């Protein structure tokens, strides 16, 4: 296990080093002005001079991300459970549910900002709406695709609906639910930043807009890198935690190597 972790770290560092070298070469030898494409050194200098400000805005953004994950995943699971228990809900709301995904988040974000204000609540709602569809889809598929043999065995043991749900359907659906959570972890920062772009006074999205208005391209890169590193860290932490929690799920990746 330790050797695998070390190998993964080496791969990541090698990829990042290649990316930084390519970025430096393009910035130095291309005809693109430095104020449009700053070098990694310029962005690093901006980090050094503004790390406290970036940290403050990062705290706001990832607080919104965490709250949206809790709210969005909770209501998505409840909705998936409701569609499973009451099939008429699935038939009635599924077309509307799918159609709602055709509406760009940018289109409804200003309305949510007007209704809920410029605070954290509007950003949480926007990000929750973005993760609601993938989380609901994964949770419903996991709950509805429980192996029939398990359900038949429970039926022979006089298990009722709620007992089967608790001891069979939900445990069997946990891998799919975990996949939905990992997808949500990646999407939630996008929703939070979109909300901050639509209207906010703090957060990485607000900081990007502030730097854009002042042509501080290095600051925009710094905010993007901060957001990316935070999202990557959150994803791997979630993935590690889910693997530890679902230790009984068989990992087939080793068989492909």
Residue pairs with C-beta under 8 A, 6 or more apart in sequence:
20 40
23 39
23 40
24 39
24 40
24 41
26 32
26 37
27 34
27 37
27 38
27 39
27 40
28 39
30 37
34 42
35 215
35 217
36 217
37 217
38 46
38 217
38 218
38 221
42 218
43 218
43 221
43 222
43 225
45 218
46 216
46 218
46 219
46 221
46 222
47 54
47 222
50 219
50 222
53 207
54 204
54 207
54 222
54 223
54 226
56 202
57 202
57 203
57 204
57 206
57 207
57 223
58 204
58 226
58 227
58 230
60 120
60 202
60 203
60 204
61 189
61 192
61 193
61 196
61 203
61 204
61 205
61 227
61 230
62 189
62 192
62 230
62 234
63 120
64 120
64 123
64 124
64 127
64 192
64 195
64 196
64 203
65 127
65 188
65 189
65 192
65 234
67 120
67 124
68 123
68 124
68 125
68 126
68 127
68 128
68 131
68 188
68 191
68 192
69 131
69 181
69 184
69 185
69 188
71 124
71 128
72 127
72 128
72 129
72 130
72 131
72 132
72 135
72 184
72 188
73 131
73 135
73 180
73 181
73 184
75 128
75 132
76 131
76 132
76 135
76 136
76 139
76 180
77 135
77 136
77 139
77 177
79 132
79 136
80 135
80 136
80 137
80 139
80 140
80 143
81 139
81 143
81 165
82 89
83 89
83 90
83 93
83 94
83 140
84 90
84 140
84 143
84 144
84 169
85 161
85 165
90 140
97 133
97 136
100 133
101 133
105 126
105 129
105 130
105 191
105 194
106 194
106 198
108 126
108 129
109 126
109 194
109 195
109 197
109 198
110 198
110 199
112 122
112 125
112 126
112 195
112 198
113 122
113 195
113 198
113 199
115 122
116 122
116 125
118 199
118 200
118 201
122 195
122 199
123 191
123 192
123 195
123 196
123 200
123 203
125 195
126 191
126 192
126 194
126 195
126 198
127 187
127 188
127 189
127 190
127 191
127 192
127 194
127 195
128 191
129 191
130 187
130 188
130 190
130 191
130 194
131 183
131 184
131 187
131 188
131 191
134 180
134 183
134 184
134 187
135 180
135 181
135 183
135 184
136 180
137 180
138 176
138 177
138 179
138 180
138 183
139 173
139 176
139 177
139 180
141 176
142 172
142 173
142 174
142 175
142 176
142 177
143 169
143 170
143 173
145 173
145 176
146 168
146 169
146 172
146 173
147 172
150 168
150 172
151 164
151 168
151 169
154 163
154 164
154 167
154 168
155 164
159 167
159 168
174 246
174 249
175 246
175 249
178 242
178 246
181 238
181 242
182 235
182 238
182 239
182 242
185 231
185 234
185 235
185 238
186 231
186 235
189 227
189 230
189 231
189 234
192 203
192 205
193 203
193 204
193 205
193 208
193 227
194 205
195 205
196 202
196 203
196 204
196 205
196 206
196 209
197 205
197 206
197 208
197 209
200 206
204 223
204 226
204 227
207 219
207 223
208 219
208 220
208 223
208 224
210 216
210 219
211 217
211 219
211 220
211 223
212 220
243 249
243 251
